[in-house]
Amino acid sequence: MIAAGIDIGSLSTEAIVFDNEKGILGYSIVLTGGSSKEASRVSLKQAIGSANITRDQIKRIVSTGCAREIAEFADRKITEITCIAKGVSHLFPECRTIIDIGGQDTKVIRVDGKGRVLEFDMNDKCAAGTGRFLEVMAKALTIGLDEMGEQSLRYRNDLAISSICTVFAESEVVSLVSEGRQVEDILHAIHNAVADRTLGLLERIGAVEPPVAMTGGVAKNIGVVKALEEKLKTPLAIYAEPQIVGSLGAALLALNGL
């Protein structure tokens, strides 16, 4: 039986085609851009092409993400909290705590042994400590977003970014550059600020119970990953493509409905 899940976010949209016997058949990641509806259609079409199947072979589709309601073709719409928990439970059944850092928000989730959500919190009112925050910092330092992680690991001096607010933090970064501070040291401070912000959210849902999984696009930033691992004093379980975990959970929930 084949099902599909689609995660329509503010910055990117991911779709997965999943077979209950063979697992992931194909997936796609596209920029959401100015039309969530168009991005959802394109992403699903690309995932179907990647899976080398036809549209009518998909028996059920579940949409998730902040724009999940826009997916007219979806049979059901489910919150991203539930879908992320389901996806992580499938990939890392031993994990009890989840950190998801995407383009515009950060989510922290506590789950039981069956992937059911026990508690969660998120900073959906502010982009501080998210992918957007890192984009602004990268622009201020005139480096590529994909260069930040590796470059930050070469730091030599500990610096501090006192504000996690994107506007004020950018001003601090500009000031550090004007003082002649090394880019690697500034990047390390930025990643520590993201980790501190995330730890603040984790404190709201109780004690962190390892193992801990991390999902979302920011999980591709090794600098943020290392900063979190150091502060949590535990390694993070990260899937090879951390951006598709929410859509994977949606596909699994679609199968459950068949």
C-alpha positions, 0 to 999 in steps of 0.5 A: 500500500502506498501513501504520501505525506506533504509538509508545507512550511513557510520557507520550504515544502517537502513531500514523501511517497511511502510504501508500507513494505518497501519504505520511502520510495521517493521524496522532494524538497522545494522552496515554498516561495510566494504560493504555498498551493503551487509549492505543494503541487510541485513537491508532490509531483516531484516526489511521485516522479522520484518514486517512479510511480503514478499518481493513482497508485497513491491511496491516501495523502496527509498534509501537515505544516503551517499551510497544511489547509491549502492542500486541497488534494489531501485526504486529511490535515494533521498538525506538524507536532503530531507528524514530527513525533510520528516520523521520529518514532519510526526512525528512532523509536528509542527517542523521547525528546525532539528538537525541530528547528525550521525556517521560522519556528522552533519546536520541542516535543516530549514523546512516549515509547509509541511516538505519542506527544506528551508535551510540546512548546514552540516559539511560533511568534518570533523567528529568533533562533530559527533558520531565518535567524541564521540566514540574517546572520550569514548575510551580515557576515557575507558568507553562505548559509551552508558554510556556517556550520563547518566554519564555526568549528574552527573557532578559537575564542569564546564570544557571546551574543547577548541578544537572541532577537534577530534585529539586535543580534545582527547589530551585535554581529556587525559590531563584533566585525568592526572590532576585528573579531574572527568570523569563526568566533562570531559564528560559534557565538551565534550557534551558542545563542541558538542552542541557548534559545532552544534550551530555554524552550526545553525547560518549559516541557520538563526535564530533557529525557534522552535519547534526543532527536533533531529534525528540520533544516537547521539540523544540517548545520553542524555548528548548531548541532555541536552547540546543542550536544555540548549543552545537553551533554548527549549526542543528537539522533539526526536522520540523513535528510532531517527536513523530510521527517515531518512529511514522513510522519504524515505519510505514516499517518496516512497509511494508518488511515487505510 
